[in-house]
Amino acid sequence: LKAFAAVKAPACGFVNGVQTEREPDSTPVLTMWRDAGQPLGNHTWSHPNLAQLTPDQFEAEIARNEPLLRAHMGTEDWRWLRYPFLSEGDTPEKRLAVRDWLAANHYRIASVTQSFGDYAFNAPYARCVARNDEAAIAELEKRYLDGAAAVADRARAMSQALYGRDIPYVLLMHAGAFDARMAPRLLKLYLDRGYRFTSLEKAERDPFYKTDRDPSLPPQPTTLEDAMKAKGLPV
């Protein structure tokens, strides 16, 4: 939160309410997040994969998370859904059924157009800290930044190939110990590459995300990779 505030970078925190039961000591972070002026959104109650549920079961997971969001967001808009595993299900029928429910309940979808697997660094970092292995931590730091840079450049290349411009990108990150350690350097990396920061709300006003802002529309590709494939371009 401190690193993001330093560069005025908005960050929408997507919540799994089950963690308030599994890790109750982590719950105050939600209040800290809101006190920092950052919004929260819905990531379902327990992070299931839609491919393994019926639409009704998945919709119940979304609804179960809502009281927690209301409590922390008050009158501010929290009706953004990020699909767990970024999965919209295993059939077109399931995808459309859930999108119809989202539209009827005034949700928008928080798609992802950049992700560099940051979550995978936290467990190795914890092991390195336990061994006091500074050389290994330095290697993790390099790989983390190199990965972020490669994904950022790749996303821009795909956007240019598709549209001849940069769309506003939506970056997926996770709140972990290594992410906190690296956040100042990561945000500087983006600034040095010419990026600037905006909110999820503003980013998804771009036409690329129109079927996310209005899930009642016939769905279109929601990732740059899928947009490339739909146009027959090599990824």
Summary of the structure (lengths in Angstrom):
residues: 235
radius of gyration: 18.2
end to end distance: 34.1
largest distance: 52.6
contacts: 663
relative contact order: 0.13
helix: 57%
strand: 5%
